[in-house]
Amino acid sequence: QVQLVESGGGLVQPGGSLRLSCAASGIIFSWYAMGWYRQAPGNERELVATITRGGSPNYADSVKGRVTISRDNAKNTVYLQLNSLKPEDTAVYYCNAVPSPLIPDRTDYWGKGTLVTVSS
């Protein structure tokens, strides 16, 4: 019954921008830290950005300065703004939810991903 549904991926030229969204249902959204990960073919899944329940962001060095993670608790949605995109950013981007230790839920949740392709 828990669902994380990503959207906003697509084809973009190098230097372009995309805004990814992840809509959560089946959880009390404000009790979960959220994150974005990505996986390119032949690569391991890597962390892109996280955001705490209080809204504090953290970024991987590879994307720092080019991405912004944010959340809207009223909409149960986390966003990833991608700017100055490079071909090496091409990957399936996954949304992740991690419960606060203050609640009984001990399950991490994942969406099915949205594909970002950066190519000229």
C-alpha positions, 0 to 999 in steps of 0.5 A: 500500500506504500507507493513512491511514484517518480515523474519528470524524467525524459530526454534533455540536452547537455546544459539543460534542466529537469525537475523530478517529482516523487509523490508518496502515498501510504505513509505519513510523509513528514515522518520520513527522510527522503532521498534521490538515488540514481543508477546508470547501466553497468553501475551501482546505485549511487546517492544523489541527494537526501533531505531530512524530515526538517528539510536539511539537504545533503548532496553527493559531490558529483552533483553539488552545485547543480541540483536542489532537493526539496520537499513539500509535506503538504503535498507528500512530495519530494523534488529534485531540480537538476541543472547544468546536466551532463551526459554522465547524469544519464541514469534511472533516478529513484526516490527513497523514503526512510522512516524516523526511528521514532515510529514503528515502521522499519522499512525503507521504501523505493520507487520504480524510477524515472529515466533521465537521458542527457544527450545532444 
